[in-house]
């Protein structure tokens, strides 16, 4: 285990450790009536936490250069490159989409030879990948199944609060075999034994893993662990496929790690302490009608209005579980090891984590690959477990449909 990060930034480490162990009340969502703009910090942070947040924002915005460790293969030069709309920490326009590519059938998929992850690099030297009709292809796939998908960047506002949603809360909502026969069979995802909360497939357990992975996979910036296995949420075995206490490395000329322990800790703090979007209050009459319709349509079976956490109610409109949204949206990528189910295959290749809806209008375009330009399009592309709700939405009058959209626009 690498202990250098613990020695380098003891004050911040103690602060983050206290938060993860439930010893701080500073992550309670705002309720004072003071409006926090997107990209702002959670209220009630200590002076140390706020200072770390502000330093982390600068690291998030830093444009790395090759002489600082960028690459040798990369898609972006800064975290902000993919998390900039409507402000730092948000999502990205469609042109910022990136590709994922894996060889083999779901359950036995591996990255392309020479790559350490599914993320396809767009820049850098020494790779053998080309594009064909806008899709990355391997020069010689040797007949193996090749699965390609796009991703639009996820907004990060408020996601640190998911670390405080207990395993028990997730387990209570999971219904992998649809025992209540309501057509909704959400299940949790894991990677190495711990329940996931982050990512399109809920394949990451904590903010540190969620931060270190794109640093390496999108920017080629190596790091040593900050808290490592100490960052795992709840109990269980190691969360990641590789040991979270191990450093990441690459083959460029810059010595590893390519980000200092202090900068990594601050970067983690920035994501962990980003405040959630605040709804528009009071609701308009249209939004109030739309809220009632949203429940009548049974959208709340997956987009659960709030989850209990050790920091109070998290009103994110998600259950953090995997759901089958139909073959049209399925991407064929089976990250993680989902909860066993009689109604679903042993991979998450056809499923997605319920995307939080708080501040949803801040993160257009919509869906995992940004294929929906509007909320209406996003609703109408829902299939699978959401098919009945979609059909019911389409059966509403035009005015009623507008009320549902108005409700979403107020979140």
N, C-alpha and C positions, 0 to 999 in steps of 0.2 A: 504494500500500500504506500502511496506517495503522500508524505506528510508535509511537504514543503509549503503547500498552500495554507495549511493551518497555522504555520509559524509566520507566514508573510503578512497575513491580514487577520490577526486574532480578533480584533474588535468586531469586524464585520461578520466573521465566521460565527462568533458567539451570538450575534444578533440574529443571523439567519437560522442558526440551530435552535434558538429559543422560539422563533416563529414556527418552525416545522414541528417542534415538540409541543406546541400549544401553550407556550408560556408567555405569550404577548397578546394583547388585545388590539394591536394597532391595525389589523386588517379588516376591521368591521367596515362594511360598505357605508358610504355617506348617507346620513339621514338628518343632517343639520339644516337642510334647505339651501346651503351654499352650493352653487352649481360648479361642478368640476368639468372643465373642457376636455375633450378627447386628447389623450396623450399625457394627461396630468397624473400626479401621484395619488395613491390612496390617502385619505385623511388619517390623521393620528399617528403618522410615522414619527419615530424618534429622530433626533437631530442626526445621529449616525446613519440611520436608514435613509433619510432624505438626502443627505450628502452623497451616499452611495448611489442612490437613484439618479441624481443629477450627473455624477461622474459616468454612470453607466449609460446615460443618454448620449453623452459625447462619444463613448466607445461604440455605441450602436450606430452613430452617424459617421464614424471614422471611415475614410476611404483608404483601405490597405493598399500598399504598393508591393511589387515583387520583392523588393529589398527588405520589406517588413514581414514577409512570409506568405503573401498572397500566392495562391496556386500551388503547384504548377498548372493545375486544371481548375477552372472555376466558372461560375455563372454570374457572380456579382462581386463587387469590390467592397461593399458595405452591407450591413444588416438593413439599413434604411433603404437600400436599393429596391428591396422587395416588400418593405413595410413602411410605406410613405403616405398612403392615402386614407383619410383626408389629412393626416398629419403623421409624425413619426410614431411608429408602433402599430400602424394600421395595416391595410392590405395593399394591393397593387393593381394597376390597370392590366388589361388582358395581354398587352405586348410583353409583360414581364413573366408570363407563364414559363415554366420549365418542364422538361421531360423526365420521366422515370422509365427505365427499361430493365427488364429482367429476363434471364434465360431459364427455361424449364417450366414444368407444370406447377400450378399453385400447390404449395406444400413442399415443393422441392426446388423452388426458385433460387437462383444465385445471381449476383451482379455480373455484368459483362466482364470478360477477362481484362485485367489491368485496372479495374475500378473497385473501390472498397464499399460502394453502396449502389443503390438503384438510380441515384441522381446522375443524369447525363451532363457532362461539362460542355459548355458552349465555347469556351475560350481556353487557351493554354496550348502547350506543345506536347508532342509525343503521343498523341492518341490516334487510333485507327478508325475513327467513327466518321461517317458521312451522313448527309441528310438526303432523303428521297421524298419528294412531294411534301416537304415540310416535316417529315417524321424521321427521327434518328434511326439508323440501321447499322448493324454490325457488318463489317466487310465480309466476314466468314462466320456465320452462325452455326456451321457444321450440322445443319438440319435440326437443331434444338428449337423448341417452341420459344418464340420471341414475343414478349408482352410489352407494349408501349402505352403510356398514359401521360396526360398533362396534369399539372397542378397550378392552381392560382394561389397566391400566398394567403395564409390565414391571418386575420387580424388578431392582435395580441392583447387588446384592451381587456383587463380584468381576469385574464386566464390564470394568474397566480392564485386566485381564490379556489380554483379546482383542487389544489393541493390539500385543502382543508375539508373536502368532501370525503367522508370515510368510506372504507371498503364496504362496511355494513349498509350504508345508504345505497351504494351501487348494487350490491347483491339483492337488496330488498326489491329493487325495481326490475331486475333481470327476470325474464320469463322465456328461456331459450326454447322450450317445447310448447309454448302457447297453451299453458295449462288452463288459463281462463277462457280460452277459445274466442278471444276478441280479434284475432288476426294480426296481433302485434307480438312479436317474439324477440324482443331486444336481448342481447347478450353482451357480456363484458369481453374485452380483449386483454391479453397479457403478452408480455415478452420476458421469458425467464421466470415467470411465476407471480409477478406482481401486477395488480390491476392498472390498466392504462387509463389516462384521462386526457392526454394531449395528442394532437395530430389528427389528420383526416380519418385514420383508422383506429384512433385511440391506442396507438402502439407505444406511446411513451408515458412513463409514470410520473415524472417530475420535471420541474423547470430546468434543472441543470442538464439532464439528458436532452431535453427539448432545445437547449441552447447550444450545447457542444456539438451535436450532430450536424446542424446546418453550418456552423463555423467550419467544420471539416468538409462536409459534402458539397456545400455551395461556394465556399470561398477558399478551400484548401488551407485554412488556418488551423494549425495544430494546437492542442492544449493538454495540460495536465489536469487531473480531476481537482475540483475545488472542495466539495464535500464527498464526492464519490458515492459509495454505498450508503453513506450517512444521509444522503438527500432522498433516499427512497421513502415514498409515502406509505404509511401503514406497515404491516409486517409481511414477511415473505422472503423468498429467495432473491437472488440478484435480479435486477429489473431488465437489464439489457443483455443482448445476445453475447456481447463481450463484456468483460469485467469493467464495471463503472469506475473502478479504482486504477485502471490502466490509462496511460497517456495515449493520445493519438499522434501518429507520426506520418511523415511523407518523405519523398526523395529529392526535394529541392535543396538548394545550397544554403538556405537559412536554417540555423540551428533550432531544434525543437526544445521546448514549446514555443510557438510563434506568437502567443499572447501571454502576457504576464498573469500571475495568479491574482493580483489585485484587479487588473482590468477584467478578467473573467468573472471574478466575484461581483464586481460592479455591474457587469453586463447581465448576469443572472438577476441581480437585485432590480435592475431596471424593468425587466419583464415581470418579475414577481410582484413588484409594487405598482405596476400600471393600474390605474383605477378603471373599473368597468364603465361602459357607457351609461349615461343616465337617461331614463325615459322622459319624454315630453309630458309634463303635467301642468294643468289638468288635461285629461283626455278630451278630445272633441266628442261631440255626440256621435259622429260617424265611427270614431275609434272605439267608443264604448259599445256600440252595436257590433262592431267587428270583433271585439274581444269575446263577446258572448257567442258569436258565430264560430270563432276559432275553436272554442271548446265543443260546441255542438258538432262540428265537423270531425271531432276527435283528433285534431292536430296535437292537442296537449297530451295524447298518449305517448308521444315521443318527445315533443318539445314541451317538456314539463316546466311549468312556469318558474318553480323554485326548487332548489335542492337544499336540504339541511346541511350545515357544516359547523365546524367548531368555531367559526367566525360569524355565525348568524346565517340568515337566509341568503342564498346565492340565486338571484333572479335572472338566470341566464337563458331560460327556455331551452333546456337540453336535459337529457338523462345520462349523457356521456357514454351511452351504450351503442353497440353496432346494430344496424338494421339493414335489411335487404330492400333496396329502392328500385328493383327491377332491372332487367337485362340491358335496357338502354343506357343506364347510368353506370352499370358495373364496369370496373376497370381491369379486372383480372389479376390484380396484385394482392397477394395474400400476406401482408405484413402482420407479424404477431401470431399468437396462438390463441384463438378465441375460445370462449366457453363451449364445452361439448353440447351438442344439440341434435335431437333426432330429426329436426326439420331443416337442418342446414349442413353444408359440407364442413370438413374440419379446418377450413381456411376462411379468411375474411375477403376473399377475392371478389365477392359480389356484394359486399356490405360497406357501409360508412358509418362513422360516429355521427350522432345527431348534432348538426351544427348549431351552436348557440345563436339565438336570435336577438340578444340584446344589442342595440345599435346596428341592426342589420343593414339599414340604409346607408351606413357609413362605409360599407365594404363591397359595393358593386364592382364588377359583375359577380354573379352568384353561382353556387354549386362548386364542387371540388375543383373543376377545371375552368370555371368562369363562363360556361357555355350559355348561361341565362343572363340576358341583359337587364331584365326587369324581374321584380318579385312575382308578377303574374306568370311569367315564363317559368320561373323556378318552381312554382307550385304545380304547374301543368306538366312538368317533367318528372314529378314524383310518381313512382310506380311501386310494384312489390307490396310491401307492408303498408305503404302510404297510398296505394291505388284507390281504396274505397274513399279515403278523404279527398283525394283529387277529383274523383267522379262526383262526389257530393258538392264540392266547390264549383265544378263546372255546371251543376244543376241549379245553382243560385241565380237570382236575377242579377242583372248588371249592377244595380245599385248595391245589392248585398255583397257582391264580389269587391266592389270599391270600398265598402266598409271594412272588409277583412284586410285589404291592402292598407287602409288608413290606420288600422290598429297596428300593423307591423311597422308602419312608418313612425309611430309614436314610441316604439320600444328603444 
